[in-house]
Every structure is written in C-alpha cells, then in structure tokens.
C-alpha cells in the first residue's frame, strides 16, 4: 500500500509546455552556431535558439516558436525574433 512516484514523470510534468506559434519573452545570453542566432534558456534549462537574435544578446526579446527538435538531451526550441512595436 505504498505510493511510488517516478522522478522522471515528475520532471516531465513540471517542464513548461512550449508549442509552435507560442510567444516567449526570453533573455538572450550568447550567440548561436549560425551568425544571426541568439540563444537563451527557459527556466527548466531548455535551449531556445532565436533567429536574428545575435544583435540582441544581453537583452530580453520577444520571440515566436517556429519548431521544436527532440534530442537525446531534451528539446531545443527554434524561434523567430518578433519586432518590437513602438507606439
């Protein structure tokens, strides 16, 4: 009569769900592999690669998720930089 909790299931349940089309506000902390990319991380450590983000490294940007890539180490999120709207 002892309940058992899977640490892997708990970890999966606590990861924020990211979906294609979703907008994210993320701090870019370094450049990516490609010249135009900036890279940031979600609170759970998921890497987010932002196209056209290189010039914004060190800043918070708004980006829209374009695709997700499942790897052996987890998910990599690919997003496009959203232009800032000035009023």
C-alpha positions in Angstrom: 0.0 0.0 0.0 2.9 2.4 -0.6 2.6 5.0 -3.3 5.5 5.3 -5.6 6.4 8.5 -7.5 8.6 8.4 -10.6 11.1 11.2 -10.6 11.2 11.2 -14.4 7.4 11.6 -14.6 7.5 14.4 -12.0 10.3 16.1 -14.0 8.2 15.8 -17.2 5.1 17.2 -15.5 7.0 20.3 -14.2 8.5 21.2 -17.5 6.7 24.2 -19.1 4.9 23.2 -22.3 6.1 25.1 -25.3 4.0 24.9 -28.5 4.6 26.1 -32.1 3.2 29.6 -32.5 3.6 30.4 -28.8 5.3 33.7 -28.0 8.1 33.8 -25.4 9.8 36.6 -23.6 13.4 35.4 -23.2 16.8 36.8 -22.3 19.5 36.0 -24.9 22.7 35.1 -23.2 25.0 34.1 -26.1 25.3 33.8 -29.9 24.3 30.6 -31.7 26.1 28.4 -34.2 24.9 30.5 -37.1 26.0 34.1 -37.4 22.5 35.5 -37.0 21.3 33.4 -34.0 21.0 34.3 -30.3 20.5 31.7 -27.6 18.5 31.8 -24.4 17.2 29.3 -21.9 13.8 28.6 -20.3 13.7 28.2 -16.5 13.9 24.4 -16.9 17.2 24.7 -18.9 15.6 24.1 -22.3 17.7 25.9 -25.0 15.9 28.4 -27.2 17.6 29.4 -30.5 16.3 32.7 -31.8 16.8 33.6 -35.5 18.0 37.2 -36.0 18.8 37.4 -32.3 22.5 37.9 -32.3 22.4 41.7 -32.1 20.2 41.4 -29.0 22.5 39.2 -26.9 22.4 40.6 -23.3 18.8 41.7 -23.8 15.3 40.4 -23.3 13.4 39.8 -26.5 10.0 38.6 -27.6 10.2 35.6 -30.0 7.6 33.2 -31.6 8.2 29.5 -31.5 8.7 28.1 -35.1 9.7 24.5 -34.3 10.8 22.0 -31.7 13.6 19.5 -32.0 13.7 16.5 -29.7 17.3 15.3 -29.0 18.7 12.8 -26.6 19.4 15.6 -24.1 15.9 17.1 -24.4 14.1 19.6 -26.6 15.6 22.5 -28.5 13.2 25.3 -29.3 13.7 27.3 -32.5 12.0 30.7 -32.6 11.9 33.9 -34.7 12.6 37.3 -33.2 9.4 39.4 -33.1 9.9 43.0 -34.0 9.2 45.5 -31.1 6.1 47.6 -31.7 6.6 51.3 -30.8 3.6 53.4 -30.1 
